[in-house]
Amino acid sequence: MPVHAQSPRAASSSSAASAGFSEKALRRIDDHLQRVYVGPGKLAGTQTLVYRRGQIAYRSSLGHADRERNVPIKDDTIFRIYSMTKPITSVALMMLFEEGRVQLDDPVAKYIPEWANLGVFQAGVAPAFLTKPPARPMQVVDLLRHTSGLTYGFQSRTNVDAAYREKGIGAFEKAGTLDSWIADLARIPLEFSPGEAWNYSVSTDVVGYIVQKISGMPFEQFVKQRILDPLGMADTDFYVPTAKAHRLAACYSADGKGGMQLSDDPTTSSFLAPPDLISGGGGLVSTIDDYLTFCCALLNGGELDGVRLLGPKTLKLMTTNHLPGNRDLTEMSRSMFSEATNAGIGFGLGFAVNMNPAQTLLPGSVGEYYWGGAASTAFWIDPAEELITIFMTQLLPSSAYPIRRELRTLVYGAMTESNV
């Protein structure tokens, strides 16, 4: 059943107790982040928001958005959310699904004819690949759940992802256009037959391309007109306009020695201009309040403040495990990297899904869904507990520190009342 989430613009910060938390225990979040990460210089700054039962139970900002210029993190700081773009892109496609304009079992070649003869890698290096036909054609559902056979170049695992790196497909520094990516991918084989395995990939970028093809409008225009503007997410976009440039956080890279170095200066960042490549897999910037608005619409069964993105049954379909045989990621993943740990975790249509909290070795709920971004941002939605947690920071890679796991323990450990 949908939870009747209150709009973040109407919700006020409440006492922790009224949201079912211990205020003292919630303060452990900042204590931990300051002691372990911000104080020692592992992270420049952090922003954390915990929303429950229609109220903001906890929010905090620590440290700097831009350490070099001594700019503190503020409520309106703009962050690169990278792969937290993926749920928004997935919702965009499912809006078209509800309109009867696409089906989950449609062959992808229906929308990308040049992919009709994509083979599966057997041997060789680009451009002289030896391939075999896939066991079945790639379907739209394979793109949404990352069982497409596509990959990311940074996996650095096979000759296929080496070909991605050579073409710049899926790189952080976006090169080319969606059209050029699609053309290049037509000449690179799949890593495996669709549906055979799970591999984190550029699949969601392809979802954005399909949204563009079906809707007849540029993908970024569809997202703005159908999702961002109706929800009032005014600070979420594929670039930061000049008037807001001072609010963009710096992005850092872990140096492997417990420190960090500047990797994307906010005064010269490529995010300051409209990109040629509109990445549905990782192109958006946002604020913590904007992303909370999106999450509230999901928690509320697809609707917020009279704006309905999806029906509750569609959202339920998206947040159910779609891995073949109801397997989890430990059984299906070939990925060297993902934004999720694997045990007890399945994958839906744009989200990781908690199937078995005991196997994750973390507190949580069956049916909780989530994802994160490359710069260590994260969110999760727990419908059973009427809970949303969002974490913002800017450190590459997201695997540098176990912040997400620690944050789950801290948030759930602060609960004084459980709904289940």
Secondary structure, 3 states (H helix, E strand, C coil): CCCCCCCCCCCCECCHHHHCECHHHHHHHHHHHHHHHHCCCCCCEEEEEEEECCEEEEEEEEEEEECCCCEECCCCCEEECHHHHHHHHHHHHHHHHHCCCCCCCCEHHHCCHHHCCCCEEEEEECCEEEEECCCCCCEHHHHHHCCCCCCCHHHCCCHHHHHHHHHCCCCCCCCCCHHHHHHHHCCCCECCCCCCCECCCCHHHHHHHHHHHHHCCCHHHHHHHHHHHHHCCCCCECCCCHHHHHHECCEEEECCCCCEEEEECCCCCHHHCCCCCCCCCCCCEECHHHHHHHHHHHHCCCEECCEECCCHHHHHHHCCCCCHHHCCHHHHECCCCCCCCCCCEEECCCCEEECCHHHHCCCCCCCCEEEECCCCCEEEEEHHHCEEEEEECCEECCCCCCHHHHHHHHHHHCECCCCC
